[in-house]
Amino acid sequence: MAVLVDDPMWPAHGRLWAHLVSDESLDELHAFAAAQGIPQRAFDRDHYDVPADAVPRLREAGAQHVSGKELTRRLIRSGLRVRARDRRRLP
């Protein structure tokens, strides 16, 4: 029902990154990301990593801004969350 984005606070590659998720389906998430020009390579099993400079554009396009904790809660509640220990087992 909603695409969510949290605050960019994860440093990597000289930038800060945020997470983009859906609390409904991966299809919704992929469609939103594609419409906003987020590359498929930014997808990491249950979320997209998005650079800080993309967050305002994503919010303008309809992504709901939430805290990192709220994003995680809603991702878990949706059933789409891939736990860290399960990530290690996936190819």
PyRosetta script that sets phi, psi and omega in degrees:
from pyrosetta import init, pose_from_sequence

init()
pose = pose_from_sequence("MAVLVDDPMWPAHGRLWAHLVSDESLDELHAFAAAQGIPQRAFDRDHYDVPADAVPRLREAGAQHVSGKELTRRLIRSGLRVRARDRRRLP")
pose.set_psi(1, -19.5)
pose.set_omega(1, -179.2)
pose.set_phi(2, -147.3)
pose.set_psi(2, 145.7)
pose.set_omega(2, 168.8)
pose.set_phi(3, -99.7)
pose.set_psi(3, 133.1)
pose.set_omega(3, -173.3)
pose.set_phi(4, -119.0)
pose.set_psi(4, 147.2)
pose.set_omega(4, 174.0)
pose.set_phi(5, -136.2)
pose.set_psi(5, 137.8)
pose.set_omega(5, 178.5)
pose.set_phi(6, -101.7)
pose.set_psi(6, -174.5)
pose.set_omega(6, -179.1)
pose.set_phi(7, -74.9)
pose.set_psi(7, 140.5)
pose.set_omega(7, 175.7)
pose.set_phi(8, -73.2)
pose.set_psi(8, 107.1)
pose.set_omega(8, -178.3)
pose.set_phi(9, -140.4)
pose.set_psi(9, 7.8)
pose.set_omega(9, -177.5)
pose.set_phi(10, -105.2)
pose.set_psi(10, 109.2)
pose.set_omega(10, -177.6)
pose.set_phi(11, -78.7)
pose.set_psi(11, 136.6)
pose.set_omega(11, 172.7)
pose.set_phi(12, -167.4)
pose.set_psi(12, 141.8)
pose.set_omega(12, 175.5)
pose.set_phi(13, 55.9)
pose.set_psi(13, 35.0)
pose.set_omega(13, 176.9)
pose.set_phi(14, 74.3)
pose.set_psi(14, 16.9)
pose.set_omega(14, -179.0)
pose.set_phi(15, -138.1)
pose.set_psi(15, 168.5)
pose.set_omega(15, 170.3)
pose.set_phi(16, -103.1)
pose.set_psi(16, 145.6)
pose.set_omega(16, -174.8)
pose.set_phi(17, -127.8)
pose.set_psi(17, 148.7)
pose.set_omega(17, 175.3)
pose.set_phi(18, -115.9)
pose.set_psi(18, 175.1)
pose.set_omega(18, 177.7)
pose.set_phi(19, -115.1)
pose.set_psi(19, 140.4)
pose.set_omega(19, 177.1)
pose.set_phi(20, -119.5)
pose.set_psi(20, 122.5)
pose.set_omega(20, -177.9)
pose.set_phi(21, -136.3)
pose.set_psi(21, 167.6)
pose.set_omega(21, 170.3)
pose.set_phi(22, -115.7)
pose.set_psi(22, 144.3)
pose.set_omega(22, 174.0)
pose.set_phi(23, -99.0)
pose.set_psi(23, 14.5)
pose.set_omega(23, -178.1)
pose.set_phi(24, -122.4)
pose.set_psi(24, -57.9)
pose.set_omega(24, -175.6)
pose.set_phi(25, -160.8)
pose.set_psi(25, 156.3)
pose.set_omega(25, 175.3)
pose.set_phi(26, -69.1)
pose.set_psi(26, -30.7)
pose.set_omega(26, 177.1)
pose.set_phi(27, -60.4)
pose.set_psi(27, -45.1)
pose.set_omega(27, 177.8)
pose.set_phi(28, -60.7)
pose.set_psi(28, -43.9)
pose.set_omega(28, -179.0)
pose.set_phi(29, -62.9)
pose.set_psi(29, -48.8)
pose.set_omega(29, -178.8)
pose.set_phi(30, -63.2)
pose.set_psi(30, -40.3)
pose.set_omega(30, 179.6)
pose.set_phi(31, -64.0)
pose.set_psi(31, -43.8)
pose.set_omega(31, 179.3)
pose.set_phi(32, -63.7)
pose.set_psi(32, -47.5)
pose.set_omega(32, -178.9)
pose.set_phi(33, -60.6)
pose.set_psi(33, -44.9)
pose.set_omega(33, -179.9)
pose.set_phi(34, -62.6)
pose.set_psi(34, -42.5)
pose.set_omega(34, 179.9)
pose.set_phi(35, -63.4)
pose.set_psi(35, -25.7)
pose.set_omega(35, -178.8)
pose.set_phi(36, -99.5)
pose.set_psi(36, 6.6)
pose.set_omega(36, 176.4)
pose.set_phi(37, 76.8)
pose.set_psi(37, 19.4)
pose.set_omega(37, 176.4)
pose.set_phi(38, -81.3)
pose.set_psi(38, 123.1)
pose.set_omega(38, -175.9)
pose.set_phi(39, -69.5)
pose.set_psi(39, 147.8)
pose.set_omega(39, 179.5)
pose.set_phi(40, -57.5)
pose.set_psi(40, -31.4)
pose.set_omega(40, -179.3)
pose.set_phi(41, -64.1)
pose.set_psi(41, -15.8)
pose.set_omega(41, 178.6)
pose.set_phi(42, -81.0)
pose.set_psi(42, -5.5)
pose.set_omega(42, -179.0)
pose.set_phi(43, -80.5)
pose.set_psi(43, 133.1)
pose.set_omega(43, -179.9)
pose.set_phi(44, -130.2)
pose.set_psi(44, 75.6)
pose.set_omega(44, 173.7)
pose.set_phi(45, 65.1)
pose.set_psi(45, -39.9)
pose.set_omega(45, 178.3)
pose.set_phi(46, -142.9)
pose.set_psi(46, 3.3)
pose.set_omega(46, -178.9)
pose.set_phi(47, -156.2)
pose.set_psi(47, 164.0)
pose.set_omega(47, 169.8)
pose.set_phi(48, -104.7)
pose.set_psi(48, 139.7)
pose.set_omega(48, 169.3)
pose.set_phi(49, -89.8)
pose.set_psi(49, 124.3)
pose.set_omega(49, -177.5)
pose.set_phi(50, -126.0)
pose.set_psi(50, 139.7)
pose.set_omega(50, -179.2)
pose.set_phi(51, -70.8)
pose.set_psi(51, 154.0)
pose.set_omega(51, -177.3)
pose.set_phi(52, -53.2)
pose.set_psi(52, -38.9)
pose.set_omega(52, -177.1)
pose.set_phi(53, -69.2)
pose.set_psi(53, -14.2)
pose.set_omega(53, 177.8)
pose.set_phi(54, -87.1)
pose.set_psi(54, -18.4)
pose.set_omega(54, -173.4)
pose.set_phi(55, -60.0)
pose.set_psi(55, -46.5)
pose.set_omega(55, 179.0)
pose.set_phi(56, -59.1)
pose.set_psi(56, -40.8)
pose.set_omega(56, 179.1)
pose.set_phi(57, -64.8)
pose.set_psi(57, -40.7)
pose.set_omega(57, 179.2)
pose.set_phi(58, -65.5)
pose.set_psi(58, -39.9)
pose.set_omega(58, 177.5)
pose.set_phi(59, -65.2)
pose.set_psi(59, -41.8)
pose.set_omega(59, 177.5)
pose.set_phi(60, -62.0)
pose.set_psi(60, -31.2)
pose.set_omega(60, -179.4)
pose.set_phi(61, -81.7)
pose.set_psi(61, -5.3)
pose.set_omega(61, 175.5)
pose.set_phi(62, 120.3)
pose.set_psi(62, -3.9)
pose.set_omega(62, 176.4)
pose.set_phi(63, -66.7)
pose.set_psi(63, 134.2)
pose.set_omega(63, -179.3)
pose.set_phi(64, -86.5)
pose.set_psi(64, 126.7)
pose.set_omega(64, 178.5)
pose.set_phi(65, -78.7)
pose.set_psi(65, 127.0)
pose.set_omega(65, 177.4)
pose.set_phi(66, -138.5)
pose.set_psi(66, 164.2)
pose.set_omega(66, 175.1)
pose.set_phi(67, -70.5)
pose.set_psi(67, 164.0)
pose.set_omega(67, 176.7)
pose.set_phi(68, -60.2)
pose.set_psi(68, -39.0)
pose.set_omega(68, 179.0)
pose.set_phi(69, -65.6)
pose.set_psi(69, -42.7)
pose.set_omega(69, 179.1)
pose.set_phi(70, -66.4)
pose.set_psi(70, -40.4)
pose.set_omega(70, 177.6)
pose.set_phi(71, -58.1)
pose.set_psi(71, -46.8)
pose.set_omega(71, 179.9)
pose.set_phi(72, -64.1)
pose.set_psi(72, -44.3)
pose.set_omega(72, 178.7)
pose.set_phi(73, -57.3)
pose.set_psi(73, -46.4)
pose.set_omega(73, -177.2)
pose.set_phi(74, -72.0)
pose.set_psi(74, -32.4)
pose.set_omega(74, 176.0)
pose.set_phi(75, -66.9)
pose.set_psi(75, -42.9)
pose.set_omega(75, 177.2)
pose.set_phi(76, -62.8)
pose.set_psi(76, -47.4)
pose.set_omega(76, -179.5)
pose.set_phi(77, -59.8)
pose.set_psi(77, -31.3)
pose.set_omega(77, -179.1)
pose.set_phi(78, -72.6)
pose.set_psi(78, -18.7)
pose.set_omega(78, -176.0)
pose.set_phi(79, 84.7)
pose.set_psi(79, 4.1)
pose.set_omega(79, -177.6)
pose.set_phi(80, -93.3)
pose.set_psi(80, -10.8)
pose.set_omega(80, -175.8)
pose.set_phi(81, -63.7)
pose.set_psi(81, 132.0)
pose.set_omega(81, 171.6)
pose.set_phi(82, -104.9)
pose.set_psi(82, 113.4)
pose.set_omega(82, -176.7)
pose.set_phi(83, -67.0)
pose.set_psi(83, 153.9)
pose.set_omega(83, -177.6)
pose.set_phi(84, -56.7)
pose.set_psi(84, -43.3)
pose.set_omega(84, -178.6)
pose.set_phi(85, -66.6)
pose.set_psi(85, -29.3)
pose.set_omega(85, 177.6)
pose.set_phi(86, -76.7)
pose.set_psi(86, -27.9)
pose.set_omega(86, 178.0)
pose.set_phi(87, -61.0)
pose.set_psi(87, -36.8)
pose.set_omega(87, -178.7)
pose.set_phi(88, -66.1)
pose.set_psi(88, -26.2)
pose.set_omega(88, -177.9)
pose.set_phi(89, -85.6)
pose.set_psi(89, -19.5)
pose.set_omega(89, -176.5)
pose.set_phi(90, -83.6)
pose.set_psi(90, 147.0)
pose.set_omega(90, 178.5)
pose.set_phi(91, -68.8)
pose.dump_pdb("model.pdb")
